[in-house]
Every structure is written in structure tokens, then in C-alpha cells.
Amino acid sequence: MTRSTLSIDVRPGAYETIAAESAKHLPLEIGGILLGYHEDNDVVVTHALVVDSAAATKDRYVRDDVLANARLAAFLTDRAADDPIGYVGEWHSHPAPSGPSSIDRDAMRAAASASDSPVALLVFTPGGVGRFFGLVARRRRLARATIKEATVTLPTRFDPLGPLPDGAVRGDGPVFISYRQSDGTQQAEALENLLRAAGLVVWRDRVDLRPGTTTDRLEQALTQGLSAGVLIVTPEVAASEIVRERELPRLLELDRDPAFSLCIANKVARLRSPRKCDYDAPDRLLRLAPARTLADKKQANMLVPEGEIEIVRDLLMHRIEQRRPQIHAESRDFTIRIQSRPDPFAIDADDDDLHLRIKAATEGRLPSSEGLHLLRRTLPLTGDAVFAAGAKRVQISGGAHLSIGLALGAAFPETKIGNLAVLDVRGDSWESTPSTDDPITTNFTSAKPSTGAAPSTETDRVAVFITLTPAPDREAFERLVADSPEGFAAVEILSATGSDRIDSREAGRLSQALAGHIKRLSADYGRAEVHLAFHGPFPVAVLIGHYLNTLRTVVYEWDGDMTNGPRFEAALVLEPGATAGPMMDVLLPRSTDRPA
């Protein structure tokens, strides 16, 4: 009679414990106790207890019997009297891919000789999908024990991944962020906001995966046109099946395509070195070790602020590398879309080379202080990336607060970007280069405020109000001047004359003239710091910033309500010529931000 095959059925909880602990303890072996019950010839393993060993090495595990008995007793204490779950065997890991050794077999025979029930052994070799080896030992007559190999049945939660479809990598697609929510959410949000502020479109489950959707939606996101991915490695990522079983395998497949860029954001510290990351941790925690799949890739240290900027720079330059051949082949503009109000989504991805999304404030008219801080960090990188693209002209569209428009123009100064164009909502182009068909219907005049403090000879600051709209409201600017404790060496109001509406063809001449007037005013007072309040079209704000490339400028935003009346609030400081410019400081309080 043929006897049925012996089987060890490993349930999900036991599987996760063995696989996770084996990976965590690499390069050493680790092991412990198997708990479960017997079912005919099968051993069902429901739980696996870990028993640490001070004597463990890379090729040997010696169980601490005292600790093992204590942990077994503690486990059984909480079980009901009729609970069938009890001790059914042992497990340990083999970092090298090998099955049970002769020492393991001898130990199993000894354990079975002292047991009335079959005793199972599981040997797990970590790395990749991992592999289990199973033995079952039984006591026979005269206390002799026999040992046989057993089939190991493992739990299956996910269907196998199919091949990547055509179009899974797309140069203008979003950047996918993979992370463990329990300890990676804060880092994911920080990177998401930085990447959006730099001009990259981001796919993240928080906003782009509808509630209640299954892993099918996640699979669609990973296979329908990504340009890059960021894998955030935190200590608890080891417990994320979604990251390990779905997101990571797809990201590694996508990374084989040179048009895809995979960045690893490592937030696992080395032992006794809290600011240095453990470059072996990603493979170990995600159960790829002993292979060095991720260790041999570039990793950014998320334990220091420079790590985030390193990822933003790498992904920006990757996008430029993908877009530059098309820009040169078509001799087209480098296109940037900007927005500082609506919330962003991955579906915002479009044909623009960069799409800057500045984090919005929760209420009020002012821009978000946090959004400005993010832009301050990323704008130098965006400026460098645009310059590296080598386009003959840069075209900006969308809309944002006027202070952001001035900062954006300052990031693309005339000394680096010769020709800048801004599209308005009607699609008309406002060019930095004066137009040959300029109708010259709009000019400007300079005047002093009718009220306010007398000029101060004790300061090197000048105040300028540019208003390009009919019937300007000067009250807010006059309050700014009057309320300044330091005062100003000079105060001027530059107002549009000649027409009620500026023609887009006048933009180059007008912006050059306005910027030139401000430069001369600053020079008259020893390169004085300029305090600039601007009220006019967004395209002109960008173009004036483009030409104010030698000045230190404090930029204001208009605000007001029924209680306090109209006023200008200091928003940011621009200094394009400085090393960390053009945004040197953010002056708005953080109370205008979204709650964390």
C-alpha cells in the first residue's frame, strides 16, 4: 500500500513571522518553535515563535531551551483548555540556499524520540521569493525515530504578476511613491510636496487611489505609464505585503527600462549612527537578501535634509534627459505650467515639460507659507534643469499668486534664459523680448504717495508700488510705508497710463522699463533693498522678476478684510544672484498653511 505524502501546511501568520524574522536577522541564522495541530498525516502550522540565540552564526543556530520553554508556556497560558493548538516542531533559517543539514536531521530524530506526536522541521532560505524545506520525524518501536521529507504548503494572498504591458514606462508619466503607511507617511508627503513644487507629477495612494478600490487599481497605476518611482524604506516596511509583493516587483521590472528612474529613499539608521543610513537594510527588510538587489543601487539618505533634495534633483534631471531630444528635434519651447491654488492629482499629467504645483493654503488670499518654503528649496533645481534642457525659449502658463510669479521669473533671469514667454488665460503670449509690433499704447508714470512718513536717511531700503490697473487702490501701500518701523529712503508709485488694458505685445517693453526704473532707484541709494508691492497681470509679474536679476527684493502680497482693511503682507525675499537664490527667505507665517 502506498502511503500518502507528508505535508506541512504553513498558515499566513506563521509564514510572515518566519520570513520577516529570517530577513531581519541576516546574515545570521534565527529560529524558534512551531505551533499548530496535526491533521491525519499533515502538520498544520498556525504560529511561529521566535527564540533568539546568542550563539547564532552565519551557518549555525543553537536554540536557547530555557527561553524556548518560557515563550511556549507564555503562549499556551492564554489559550482555552480545549484549544488544539500546541507544540508541533521547530524552525530556523539558512542564509545560504540549502536544506536541512545532517545536524538538523539528528536533532529532529532526538526530538521525535521524546514525543508522542510527529515533529516537524521547517528550514527557510530567505532571498527573492524565499524557499521552505520540510521534514517530519516520527517515533517508532523501541523509541527509534524515522524522518521523511514533507511537502510545504504556503499561503497565497496575491495572484501571480503578469508581464508588463506595452506603455508601462512613459517619459511624461507620474512619479510613483511606494511606502509603508505606519511609519512612512510623513516622509512620503514631504517628498510628494517637494516633487510637485519642482514641477513633477506624482502618483500617491493618498489622493490618486479611490477609497475601497482593490489591488487591481494599484496594478493599473504601476503598469499604465510611469516615468519614475521612489521606494521609501523605513523600519516597518518589512511588514507591508503590498510594498513587498506588488509595488517592489513592479518597480524593479520598470527599472530595467532606461527611460525609467528608480530612487531609493533610505530612512533606516545604522546601529549607533543615527544620521547614517544602513544601505543593506532595503534588501534585508524587503526579503531580497542575501542578494544585493537594492544595495547596489543609488540610495538617498533620508536621515538628513539633503537626502530629499538629492531625490528631487535626480528625478528632475531624469525628466530633462527624457524630454531634451524631443525639444531639440522639434526646436520647440520648454513649457512650464504653474498653479498655487487647486489640489493636485496624478491625472494632472499633461504635455508640459514641468508642472509646478505649489501647496495651497487652507483659507484666505495669501499663498501657503509651507508652499513657499517648498518652492524655496526646489526653485534653484528647477532653474538649473530648465537651463540644462537647452531650449531657445521658455514658455510659462497657468496661474499663481503674484509673489510666486515674481519668484518664478527670478529663477529664469535674462542672464541665463534670454527669451521668456507667459501665456495668459486667453492663450495670448506675453514675451520678455520687446515685440516689433508693439502698439505702445501703455506707459507708466512715477509719483510719490500723497501721505506717509518723510524719507529716512538712516536706511538703505526703497519702497515701490507697481499698479497696472485702472483706479488703483493705494491705501494698502500707504499703510505699508507708514507702518514700517525702519522707514524707507525713497518711496515711489509706478502707475500705468495711456490705456485701461495692457496689450500682450507691450509686455517686453513695459516689463523692461519697469525693472530698469526700479534698478536705477535702488542704485541711487547705494544698491538699496527694494520692497516691492505689485498689482497687475500675472504675466507681467513673471517678466519683471525675469529682469530684476541683480537686486535684493522683498516681495509683498495684497490681503484685506472688513475688519482690518486692505494691506500688503511681506511674503518672501528674492536675491537671484545669491548662491541659494532666488528665494532667500519666506516671511509669511505658517498659520496660512494646511493642517498636517
Disulfide bonds with the S-S distance in Angstrom:
none
